[in-house]
Amino acid sequence: MDEVITIDVSTLYVESGTAKLSDLGEYEAEVRSRAGLGKVVVLTGSGPIWLYLRLAHALHGKAKKLVYSSPVTGEVVIFDHDPF
């Protein structure tokens, strides 16, 4: 069974209360650190679409599978590099 890492995007900017483009590099570094390598990563929580897009880009090549999860859509697979 694959290890699943769930990251609530809103926790990245909880101190300021608002996601800031000027902090984007820090958000990306934090998500890469939490995600590790070759794991299934689930992004959830409130956040601007630009942040979700950049985090997905930052995790490409790091995560085996990336999933977006929300109460409205359920789970949506963004990418899946598992050959099986």
PLY file of the C-alpha trace (Angstrom):
ply
format ascii 1.0
element vertex 84
property float x
property float y
property float z
element edge 83
property int vertex1
property int vertex2
end_header
0.00 0.00 0.00
1.32 3.43 -0.96
1.97 6.01 1.72
-0.50 8.88 1.39
0.52 12.40 2.39
-2.37 14.85 2.81
-1.51 18.54 2.67
-4.06 21.18 3.62
-3.04 24.09 1.40
-4.53 26.67 3.78
-1.95 25.72 6.43
0.79 27.16 4.21
-0.38 30.73 4.77
-2.26 30.45 8.08
-0.07 33.06 9.80
-0.87 35.81 7.29
-4.41 34.65 6.51
-3.85 35.32 2.81
-1.69 33.52 0.25
0.87 35.90 -1.20
2.68 35.61 -4.52
5.80 36.95 -2.82
5.83 33.82 -0.59
5.31 31.35 -3.44
8.84 29.93 -3.25
8.37 29.18 0.45
5.03 27.44 -0.19
6.56 25.29 -2.92
9.54 24.34 -0.76
7.29 23.45 2.17
5.04 21.24 0.04
8.02 19.46 -1.54
9.42 18.84 1.94
6.13 17.46 3.30
5.48 15.33 0.21
8.81 13.51 0.10
9.62 11.40 -2.96
7.51 8.79 -4.73
4.44 9.05 -2.51
0.77 9.67 -3.16
0.00 13.30 -2.31
-3.46 14.71 -1.69
-3.92 18.49 -1.80
-6.98 19.78 0.01
-8.23 22.86 1.85
-8.97 26.39 0.76
-6.52 28.26 -1.42
-6.34 30.30 -4.58
-6.24 28.43 -7.86
-2.85 29.93 -8.78
-1.38 28.36 -5.64
-2.85 24.93 -6.40
-1.49 25.10 -9.95
2.01 26.04 -8.85
2.04 23.37 -6.13
0.99 20.74 -8.66
3.82 21.88 -10.92
6.30 21.77 -8.01
5.25 18.20 -7.15
5.47 16.85 -10.70
8.41 14.46 -10.80
8.43 14.22 -6.98
5.07 12.59 -6.19
4.00 9.26 -7.68
0.40 10.45 -7.78
-1.24 13.81 -7.08
-4.88 14.09 -6.09
-7.07 17.13 -5.42
-9.78 16.54 -2.83
-12.74 18.74 -1.95
-16.15 18.17 -0.39
-17.78 19.27 -3.66
-15.82 17.21 -6.20
-14.50 14.37 -4.11
-11.10 13.14 -5.29
-9.77 14.25 -8.68
-6.55 12.68 -9.95
-4.22 15.38 -11.30
-1.48 12.98 -12.36
-0.62 9.34 -11.75
2.83 8.02 -12.64
2.32 4.57 -11.15
3.06 2.10 -13.95
0.67 -0.46 -12.45
0 1
1 2
2 3
3 4
4 5
5 6
6 7
7 8
8 9
9 10
10 11
11 12
12 13
13 14
14 15
15 16
16 17
17 18
18 19
19 20
20 21
21 22
22 23
23 24
24 25
25 26
26 27
27 28
28 29
29 30
30 31
31 32
32 33
33 34
34 35
35 36
36 37
37 38
38 39
39 40
40 41
41 42
42 43
43 44
44 45
45 46
46 47
47 48
48 49
49 50
50 51
51 52
52 53
53 54
54 55
55 56
56 57
57 58
58 59
59 60
60 61
61 62
62 63
63 64
64 65
65 66
66 67
67 68
68 69
69 70
70 71
71 72
72 73
73 74
74 75
75 76
76 77
77 78
78 79
79 80
80 81
81 82
82 83
